[in-house]
């Protein structure tokens, strides 16, 4: 059974989360590193997004709009948390606009900082300076399932 099928079943019946071994799930989800998700829930991810966006000084109405547009994304605080082949969106420090985003192709370390090589929907390649933006990466289905499982584990611990 693939991860998308498991995710859909869990969304329909959250009692299935009781049967999921989080550690085993982490090992099997695309063999990616997920240490940035350890013991976090979707709520924790949302809080991190809100705090990052608040740090740029947006007014409350614009903050809410940006957060809604970033549903399903996580804030990338460290460059090593960025995964190639996944969609990102970013807010530049200078113009403070949320971009439509692009796919991460590579990371380059240059004399003037770390750059993310991206490809947009028109297949145009360009670079984004990591240190001049807030970066948000789309959560995969597997990552969302891991967050849901941690949330379930946390709710069991709170009810005991």
For each residue, the residues with C-beta under 8 A, 3 or more apart:
1: 5 6
2: 5 6
3: 6 7 29 30 141 142 145
4: 7 8 141
5: 1 2 8 9
6: 1 2 3 9 10 145
7: 3 4 10 11 141 142 144 145
8: 4 5 11 12
9: 5 6 12 13 16
10: 6 7 13 14 16 17 20 145 148
11: 7 8 14
12: 8 9
13: 9 10 16
14: 10 11 17 148 152
15: 18
16: 9 10 13 19 20
17: 10 14 20 148 149 152
18: 15 152 156
19: 16
20: 10 16 17 24 25 145 149 152
21: 24 25
22: 25 26 146 149 150 153
23: 26 27
24: 20 21 27 28
25: 20 21 22 28 29 142 145 146 149
26: 22 23 29 34 146
27: 23 24 31
28: 24 25
29: 3 25 26 32 34 140 142 143 145 146
30: 3 140 142
31: 27
32: 29 83 142
33: 36
34: 26 29 37 38 143 146
35: 38
36: 33 40 74 78 81
37: 34 40 143 146 147 150
38: 34 35
39: 150 154
40: 36 37 44 45 147 150
41: 44 45 147 148 150 151 154
42: 45 46 144 147 148 151
43: 46 47 151
44: 40 41 47 48 147
45: 40 41 42 48 49 74 75 139 147
46: 42 43 49 50 67
47: 43 44 50 51
48: 44 45 51 52 74 75 77
49: 45 46 52 53 67 70 73 74 75 136
50: 46 47 53 54 63 67
51: 47 48 54 55
52: 48 49 55 56 75 77 134
53: 49 50 56 58 63 66 67 70 91 134
54: 50 51 57 58 63
55: 51 52 134
56: 52 53 91 93 96 134
57: 54
58: 53 54 62 63 66 96
59: 62 63
60: 63 64
61: 64 65
62: 58 59 65 66
63: 50 53 54 58 59 60 66 67
64: 60 61 67 68
65: 61 62 68 69
66: 53 58 62 63 69 70 91 98
67: 46 49 50 53 63 64 70 71
68: 64 65 71
69: 65 66 89 98
70: 49 53 66 67 73 89 98 136
71: 67 68
72: 138 139 144
73: 49 70 89 136 137 138 139
74: 36 45 48 49 136 137 139 143
75: 45 48 49 52 134 135 136
76: 79 81 82 88 135 136 137
77: 48 52 81
78: 36 81
79: 76 82 107 114 130
80:
81: 36 76 77 78 137
82: 76 79 88 104 107 116 135 137
83: 32 86 104 137
84: 104 105 106 107
85: 103 104
86: 83 103 104 137 138 140
87: 101 102 103 104 137 138
88: 76 82 101 102 103 104 116 118 135 136 137 138
89: 69 70 73 98 99 100 101 135 136 138
90: 98 99 101 128 133 134 135 136
91: 53 56 66 96 97 98 99 133 134
92: 95 96 97 99 132 133
93: 56 96 132 133 134
94: 132
95: 92
96: 56 58 91 92 93
97: 91 92
98: 66 69 70 89 90 91
99: 89 90 91 92 102
100: 89 120 121
101: 87 88 89 90 120
102: 87 88 99 118 119 120 121 126 128
103: 85 86 87 88 118 119 120
104: 82 83 84 85 86 87 88 107 116 117 118 137
105: 84 117 118 119 125
106: 84 116 117
107: 79 82 84 104 114 115 116 117 130
108: 114 115 116 117 127
109: 114 115
110: 113 114 115
111:
112: 129
113: 110 129 130 131 132
114: 79 107 108 109 110 129 130 131
115: 107 108 109 110 127 128 129 130
116: 82 88 104 106 107 108 127 128 130 135
117: 104 105 106 107 108 125 126 127
118: 88 102 103 104 105 125 126 127 128
119: 102 103 105 123 124 125
120: 100 101 102 103 123 124 126
121: 100 102
122:
123: 119 120
124: 119 120
125: 105 117 118 119
126: 102 117 118 120
127: 108 115 116 117 118
128: 90 102 115 116 118 132 133 135
129: 112 113 114 115 132 133
130: 79 107 113 114 115 116 133 135
131: 113 114
132: 92 93 94 113 128 129
133: 90 91 92 93 128 129 130
134: 52 53 55 56 75 90 91 93
135: 75 76 82 88 89 90 116 128 130
136: 49 70 73 74 75 76 88 89 90
137: 73 74 76 81 82 83 86 87 88 104
138: 72 73 86 87 88 89
139: 45 72 73 74 143 144 147
140: 29 30 86 143 144
141: 3 4 7 144 145
142: 3 7 25 29 30 32 145 146
143: 29 34 37 74 139 140 146 147
144: 7 42 72 139 140 141 147 148
145: 3 6 7 10 20 25 29 141 142 148 149
146: 22 25 26 29 34 37 142 143 149 150
147: 37 40 41 42 44 45 139 143 144 150 151
148: 10 14 17 41 42 144 145 151 152
149: 17 20 22 25 145 146 152 153
150: 22 37 39 40 41 146 147 153 154
151: 41 42 43 147 148 154 155
152: 14 17 18 20 148 149 155 156
153: 22 149 150 156 157
154: 39 41 150 151 157 158
155: 151 152 158 159
156: 18 152 153 159 160
157: 153 154 160
158: 154 155
159: 155 156
160: 156 157
